[in-house]
Amino acid sequence: MALKETITDIVTKLSSWAEAGLNEAQTSQAIILRILESLGYDIFNPLEVFAQQNSGGGLGGYIPDFTIIFNDNNCFIIEVKPLGKKFNNNNRTQAVNYVNSMGLRWAVLTNGIDWLFFDNKQECVAAEKLAATLNIMDIQVADYLEQLLSPEVWKQSTADQQVEQTIQLINVESKLRQIMSRGFSHDEYGLQLAIEFKLTPEERQVAHSHFETLLGRIFFLPAVLKGTQSAIDTMEPLDESKVLQWLAEQMEHSSLQYSTIKKNINLKINGLQIKVKNWQDIYHGLVETLLFVNKEEEISFLFKKAANLKNFDDKKHYRPLSNQKYLRVGLRIKDVQESMNELLNLLPISKGSLEVIQRGKIYHFPY
């Protein structure tokens, strides 16, 4: 199974696994080994994927969960924690100590959902050597995991340099996402301005080298933004797991880009916590997802053109969309909820897939 398909399948099962409470061994079995196998590793060959290797010698040696080996050379380690466990400094230090004892550069610390990459080359205390973070709820995470972990990378003598370059790109993307939320127009021109005026010379060079990639990832809708094929034409057939991933990504993206005030709201999609600050984030992310799956005609009644936003009072109640129009988000909560339910029924998802909790009250959508 291809990596993207594997991750999609894993994400559909995370809710039930989280409820069961997977320990380290079960997380390794259900997620880590499946991802390694989809990346192209022979997980049944202990000379390639070595489980519980004593890296320090003797009974007191460091023992990471997995050591990846090529041509009899240790490449990197993976330290696994229970599914969804929140990491602490001891966990981070533990992962770095493993590679330090083995004379390696890269360590991966994961709870199955979050994947933390540590660079032992950095001159700082172990817990601060974090180089990049990925999350498998990001539907594009497979691209970066392949660039960081695949056998095709690690069998080359330049693997360290390739991984370093990928991590630079990940961090530039993360920084640009934050910058774009501070007043830059959400289009290609705005991204160019952010790169030219807000990045360091080194970051700018990375951004210029990967501009098309960044444009597609930051705005998430490359085909729609470029005015070419619809998302449906460029993607595999829709299924529920993919749609739920897109909803999660777009809602978190909306929160990051536009929200500053948190309204004490909690959102779960299929049981997984999604980072949003208010109902507007959920609503706006939902509409962006509908655009992505080519439902623009069905929801055209929601849009307003920029020219019709006459004053600041108008603008603060609207958020820009990827189709160059605007969505009114300054609605009564009850109206947002009713609209959300109608819109969610345009998507192939199960009843109650979204759970919103606010002030002790629980809402399930679609109902």
C-alpha positions in Angstrom: 0.0 0.0 0.0 1.3 3.5 -0.9 2.2 5.7 2.0 -0.6 8.2 1.4 -3.1 5.4 1.4 -1.6 3.9 4.5 -1.8 7.2 6.4 -5.4 7.7 5.3 -6.3 4.3 6.6 -4.5 4.9 9.9 -6.3 8.3 10.4 -9.7 6.6 10.0 -8.9 4.3 12.8 -7.3 6.7 15.2 -10.5 7.5 17.1 -11.2 3.9 18.1 -7.5 3.3 18.9 -7.4 6.5 21.0 -10.4 5.2 22.9 -8.7 1.9 23.5 -5.5 3.6 24.6 -2.7 2.0 22.6 0.6 1.5 24.5 4.0 1.9 22.9 4.1 -1.6 21.5 0.6 -1.4 20.0 1.4 2.1 18.5 4.5 0.6 16.9 2.5 -2.3 15.5 -0.5 -0.3 14.3 1.2 2.8 13.0 5.0 2.9 13.0 5.7 -0.4 11.3 3.0 0.2 8.7 4.4 3.5 7.8 8.0 2.1 7.6 6.7 -0.7 5.4 4.9 1.7 3.1 8.0 3.8 2.8 9.8 0.7 1.4 11.5 -0.9 4.4 11.6 -4.6 4.9 10.2 -4.5 8.4 10.8 -8.2 8.9 14.6 -7.9 8.3 16.3 -7.0 11.6 19.4 -6.0 9.7 17.3 -3.1 8.2 14.7 -2.3 10.9 16.3 -3.3 14.2 13.9 -3.3 17.1 15.3 -2.6 20.6 18.9 -2.4 19.6 21.3 -1.8 22.6 23.1 1.3 21.4 25.4 1.8 24.4 26.8 -1.7 25.1 26.2 -3.8 28.2 23.1 -4.0 30.3 23.0 -0.2 30.9 23.1 0.8 27.2 20.5 3.0 25.5 17.8 1.0 23.7 15.7 2.9 21.1 12.6 1.3 19.8 13.8 1.1 16.2 17.2 1.7 14.6 17.2 2.0 10.8 20.2 0.3 9.1 21.7 0.5 5.6 24.8 -1.3 4.4 25.6 -2.3 8.0 25.5 1.4 9.0 23.1 2.8 11.6 21.2 5.7 10.0 18.6 7.1 12.4 16.5 5.9 15.4 12.8 6.1 16.1 11.6 6.3 19.7 7.9 5.5 20.1 5.5 6.6 22.8 1.9 5.6 23.5 -0.6 6.9 21.0 -1.3 10.6 21.4 1.0 10.9 24.5 2.1 14.5 25.2 5.8 14.7 25.0 7.9 16.2 27.8 11.6 17.2 28.1 12.6 13.8 29.3 11.2 12.2 26.2 13.1 14.6 24.0 16.3 14.1 25.9 15.9 10.4 25.7 15.6 10.4 21.9 18.7 12.6 21.5 20.7 10.5 24.0 20.1 7.5 21.8 21.7 9.0 18.7 24.4 10.7 20.8 25.5 7.3 22.2 25.5 5.9 18.6 27.3 8.8 17.0 24.3 9.6 14.8 22.7 12.8 13.8 19.0 12.2 13.5 16.4 11.0 16.0 12.6 10.6 15.5 10.3 10.8 18.5 6.7 9.9 17.8 3.4 9.1 19.5 2.0 7.9 16.2 0.3 11.2 15.4 3.1 13.8 16.0 6.5 13.1 14.5 9.4 15.1 16.1 12.7 15.2 14.3 15.9 16.0 16.3 19.2 17.1 14.9 22.1 16.1 17.2 24.4 18.4 15.2 22.8 21.4 16.9 24.9 23.0 19.6 22.4 23.2 22.5 21.0 21.0 25.3 19.4 17.8 24.1 15.7 18.8 24.7 16.2 21.8 22.5 17.6 20.0 19.4 14.1 19.8 17.9 14.5 20.5 14.1 11.0 19.9 12.8 7.6 18.6 13.7 5.0 16.8 11.4 1.5 15.6 12.1 -0.2 12.7 10.2 -3.5 14.6 10.3 -1.9 16.9 7.6 -3.0 15.2 4.4 0.2 16.2 2.7 2.5 14.8 5.4 3.4 11.8 3.3 5.5 14.0 1.0 7.7 15.2 3.8 7.9 11.7 5.5 9.2 10.3 2.3 11.8 13.0 1.9 12.9 12.5 5.5 12.7 8.7 6.1 12.5 6.8 2.8 15.1 4.1 1.9 15.7 6.0 -1.4 17.1 8.9 0.7 19.0 6.9 3.3 20.8 4.6 0.9 22.6 7.7 -0.6 25.8 9.1 0.8 24.2 12.6 0.8 21.3 11.5 3.1 22.2 13.9 5.9 22.3 16.9 3.6 19.0 15.9 1.9 17.2 15.6 5.3 18.7 18.9 6.4 17.3 20.6 3.3 13.9 19.1 3.7 13.8 20.3 7.3 14.7 23.8 6.2 11.8 23.7 3.8 9.4 22.5 6.5 10.4 25.3 8.8 10.2 27.9 6.1 6.7 26.7 5.3 5.8 26.9 9.0 7.1 30.4 9.3 5.4 31.6 6.1 2.1 30.2 7.4 2.4 32.4 10.5 3.5 35.4 8.5 0.6 35.1 6.0 -1.8 35.5 8.9 -0.5 39.0 9.7 -2.0 41.1 6.9 -0.6 39.7 3.7 -3.0 39.0 0.9 -3.8 35.3 0.6 -2.6 34.8 -2.9 0.6 34.3 -4.9 1.5 38.0 -4.8 1.1 38.1 -1.0 3.3 35.0 -0.6 6.0 36.7 -2.7 5.9 39.8 -0.6 6.1 37.7 2.6 9.2 35.9 1.3 11.0 39.1 0.2 10.3 41.2 3.3 9.9 38.7 6.2 12.4 35.9 5.7 16.2 35.9 6.3 18.4 35.6 3.3 18.9 31.9 3.9 15.2 31.3 4.3 14.5 33.4 1.2 16.8 31.2 -0.9 15.0 28.1 0.3 11.6 29.7 -0.5 12.7 30.7 -4.0 13.9 27.2 -4.7 10.6 25.7 -3.7 8.2 28.4 -4.5 5.6 26.3 -6.4 5.7 23.7 -3.6 5.1 26.3 -0.9 2.4 28.0 -2.9 0.5 24.7 -3.2 1.0 23.7 0.4 0.3 27.0 2.2 -2.9 27.6 0.3 -3.7 23.9 0.1 -5.6 24.2 -3.1 -3.0 24.3 -5.8 -5.3 23.3 -8.7 -8.0 25.7 -7.7 -5.6 28.6 -7.1 -4.0 28.2 -10.5 -7.4 28.2 -12.2 -6.7 24.8 -13.9 -8.4 21.5 -13.1 -10.8 21.1 -10.3 -9.6 19.3 -7.2 -11.8 16.3 -8.1 -10.0 16.0 -11.5 -6.6 15.9 -9.7 -7.4 13.7 -6.7 -8.4 10.1 -6.1 -12.2 9.5 -5.7 -13.6 11.0 -2.5 -14.0 8.8 0.5 -14.9 9.7 4.1 -11.4 9.4 5.5 -10.0 11.8 3.0 -12.8 14.4 3.5 -12.4 14.3 7.3 -8.6 14.9 6.9 -9.3 17.9 4.6 -11.8 19.3 7.1 -9.3 19.0 9.9 -6.5 20.6 7.9 -8.7 23.5 6.6 -10.2 24.3 10.0 -6.8 24.4 11.7 -5.5 26.5 8.9 -8.4 29.0 9.2 -7.7 29.3 12.9 -4.0 29.9 12.4 -4.6 32.4 9.7 -7.4 34.5 11.0 -8.3 34.0 14.7 -6.8 35.8 17.6 -9.6 35.3 20.2 -10.3 31.9 21.6 -14.0 31.3 22.6 -13.4 28.3 24.8 -14.4 25.8 22.1 -13.2 22.2 21.5 -13.6 20.4 18.2 -13.0 16.7 17.6 -13.3 15.1 14.2 -13.7 11.3 14.4 -12.5 11.6 18.0 -9.3 13.5 17.3 -8.7 16.9 18.8 -8.5 19.7 16.2 -7.0 23.1 17.0 -9.6 25.8 16.5 -10.5 28.9 18.5 -14.1 29.6 17.6 -17.1 28.6 15.4 -15.9 30.9 12.6 -12.8 28.7 12.2 -14.9 25.6 11.8 -17.4 27.3 9.4 -14.7 28.9 7.2 -12.7 25.7 7.1 -15.8 23.7 6.0 -16.5 26.1 3.1 -12.8 25.9 2.0 -13.1 22.1 2.0 -16.3 22.3 -0.1 -14.4 24.4 -2.6 -11.7 21.8 -2.7 -14.1 19.0 -3.6 -15.6 21.1 -6.4 -18.9 22.1 -4.6 -18.6 25.8 -5.5 -21.7 25.9 -7.6 -23.8 24.3 -4.8 -22.6 26.9 -2.2 -22.3 30.0 -4.5 -25.1 31.7 -2.5 -22.6 32.1 0.4 -20.0 34.2 -1.5 -19.5 37.9 -1.6 -17.1 39.8 -3.9 -14.4 42.0 -2.4 -15.8 45.1 -4.2 -19.0 44.7 -2.1 -17.2 45.0 1.2 -17.8 48.7 1.6 -16.2 49.4 5.0 -14.2 48.0 7.9 -17.3 46.8 9.7 -18.1 44.7 6.7 -14.6 43.3 6.4 -14.3 42.2 10.0 -17.3 40.0 9.5 -15.9 38.3 6.4 -13.0 36.0 5.6 -11.3 35.6 2.2 -11.7 32.3 0.3 -9.4 30.6 -2.2 -11.8 31.4 -5.0 -11.0 35.1 -4.5 -14.4 35.8 -2.9 -15.4 36.3 0.7 -17.5 34.4 3.3 -19.6 36.0 6.0 -18.6 34.5 9.3 -20.0 37.2 11.5 -23.3 35.3 12.1 -25.3 34.3 15.1 -23.9 31.0 16.5 -27.3 29.3 15.8 -27.2 30.4 12.2 -23.6 29.1 11.9 -24.6 25.7 13.3 -27.6 25.4 11.0 -25.5 26.3 7.9 -22.8 23.9 9.0 -25.2 21.1 9.2 -26.6 21.8 5.7 -23.1 22.1 4.2 -21.8 19.0 5.9 -24.6 17.0 4.3 -23.0 17.8 0.9 -20.0 15.7 1.9 -19.7 11.9 2.2 -19.3 11.7 5.9 -21.1 9.9 8.7 -23.6 11.5 11.1 -21.9 12.9 14.2 -18.4 12.9 12.7 -17.8 16.3 14.2 -18.1 17.0 17.9 -18.1 20.5 19.2 -18.0 21.2 23.0 -18.6 24.8 24.3 -19.5 25.8 27.8 -20.4 22.2 28.7 -22.8 21.7 25.8 -22.0 19.1 23.2 -23.0 19.4 19.5 -22.7 16.7 16.9 -22.5 17.4 13.1 -24.0 16.5 10.7 -27.2 15.6 12.5 
